[in-house]
Structure formats: structure tokens, C-alpha cells
Amino acid sequence: MFFILGFLMAAAGFSMLVLGPFPLGRHQVKSRAARVAGAIWVGYLPLVFAARFLHAQLGLEEIINPDVIYGILLGLCLPAGTIIILRSAYGDSGQRRQALAAVGSRNPFADPKISENEITLEVLAEPDNFFVPPPPPEASSGKKSGRRPPEKNPFDFS
């Protein structure tokens, strides 16, 4: 059973790898997504053969039924490829972007009873000194402000 499903997945995956984009209903599956899903589906059979070899080498036939391992791999690869294909074809409907654009720039936390014209700000009589910039430093009368002298080279040992 798993071999037949694996063979069908490999055939569909190979066709997606070769063809790239393909129509799915009224939508189009993009090239990159089709090739990624195709690679996942083609990779199922090599994973099964590697799991069978590793299972036989470790001697776990009596502990774990091989069909369980094949089913787990099928349960990972088949939905992964299907989700990638469906998200590529139907995921970019643009409905979420349009819904966000329709909201606008209004404040969602604003009180609807107060109109924007009624909003006033309270101004304190004496401003806090915390945000006042510090006074500029006093200029010394002995030196000219201009180019500073070149710094001594720290690697010059002469």
C-alpha cells in the first residue's frame, strides 16, 4: 500500500519538478512552490528505502513494525507537499491586506463620543527642566576655535 502511494507521489512530484507552474482549478500554482512540493514528494521513496535499511541494520523488526515507519513518513511528506501547493494556489488572495488598508489611520482606542476637534492639550505653566538642553560651554579666550592639532601617532617611538 505504501509503495503504491509512494510511486504515485513520486510520479506527481517528478511532473511538478519538470513542469513547474501548473493550473489548479481557477488558480495557478507558482513555479517555486510546485518544485519544492515535487521535491518533497519525490523524496518520499528514498526516505522509505533509507528507513528500511536503517531499520534492518539496527534489528528493530520485532520492536517496531516497518509499516508504522512508512506511515509516519507518508504522514509527513504527503501533507507537507499538499499544504505548499494549496498555499501557493489559494493563499495569496489579498483579503488580509485589503482588510488592513480599510481600517485607515484612525485611532482604535479613541473615545467615539469625542470628536477630533474637541481634543485639547493641557499645557503646564512651568515646564519641567528635565528636557531643557544644557547651556553651551563657555569659550576660553586664549585659544581659537578651529582645527584641532593633529594627534600624535601612538606607534611613533622616535
N, C-alpha and C positions, 0 to 999 in steps of 0.2 A: 504494500500500500504506500509506504513512504518513498519507495523507489519510483513508483508511477508519478506521485505528486512532485518528487524531485526532478524527474525527467521533464514534466510539463513546465515546471518553474524554470528549468534551465533553457528550454526552448523559447519560452516567452522572454526570459532575460536576455538571451542571445539576440533575439529580434530587436529588443529595445536598445541593446548596445550598438547594433549595426544601424538601425534606422534613426534613432534619436527621437525627435519630437513626433508625436502621433496624436490623432484626434481621439477624444474620449467623450462620446455624446456630442453636445454642442460646444464643449470646451476643448482646449488644446493643452496637452501635457508638454512642458518645456523640455528642451534637449538635455540639460544638465540633470534634471530630476529623473528623466527616463533612463539615462545612462547609469546613474547611481543606483536606482532600483533594479535595473538589469544586472548590474554587478553583484548586488546582494543576492538576487535570485539565482544567478549562475554560480555563485559561491556556495550555495547550499550543498550540492553534491560533493565537492571536495571537503567540506566540513564533515559530512557524514562519513566519508571514507577515512578521514583523519581520526574521527572519533571511534570508528570501528577498529582501526589499527591500535590506537592507544588503549582502548577497552580490552582488546585481546592481549596486549603486551603486559598490562597490569593484572590480568587474570581476574577480572571482576564480573565474569559471565554469570556466576551463581548469585552474586550480591545484587547487581543492577541489571535488569532486563535491557538489552540493547534497543528495543523499541521505545523505551522511555527516553533514552538519549536522543534518538532520531526525532521523536515527537517534540521534545524541548527545542531542538534546533529548528524544526519546521515551525514551531510556535514563535520563534524569534525572527526568522528570515521572511516568512510569508507576510505577517502583518507589517514588518518594517518597510518592505518594498511597497506594499499596498498603501500605507499611510503617506509615503513620499509621493506616490503617483497622485493620490487623491488631493493632497495639499497643493500640489503643483497645478492641478487642473481646476479645483474648486476653491482653493484657499485665498486667492487674490481677487476677491470680489469687490474690494474697496469700500464696503459698507462701514467698516470701523472708522476709516479715515473721514468719510463724509459726515458721520455722526459727531466726530470731534470738531470738525470745521463748523458745524451748525450751531455749536454752543456759543461761539463768539468770545469776546473778551470781557464779558460781564462777570462780576464777582459772584460766585455761587454762595458765598457766605454773607452777602449784604442783606440787610433787612428790606423786604419788599415794600414795607409801609413808608419808607423814607425815600424820596426821590433824590436824584443826584444833585439837584440844585439846592437842596436844603442842607447839605453837608457843610459844616463849618469846622474849622480847626481852632482850638484854643491856643493862644499864644501867651506864654508866661511873661510877666512884666520884667523880671530879671533873668537873663539867660544863664544857664549853668556854665561855669568856667572850664568844664571838662573838655569841650570841643573847641575852645578858643586856641588858635595856634600860638606857640611861644613867641616872645618878642625876638627880633633878629639880634644876632650877636653884635656887640659894639666893635666898630672898626678901630684897629690900632693906628695911631698917627705916624709911626715910624716906618711902616712897610707899605709898599704899593701893592694894590691888589692887581694881579695879572697872572703871568705864567709862574708857576711854582718852579723851584730849582730842580734840575734833574736829580733823580735819586742815585745814590752810589751803588754800583754793581756789587752784589753780595759775593760774586765769585772772583772779584778782582782782589788778589792778595799781594799786590805790589806796594 
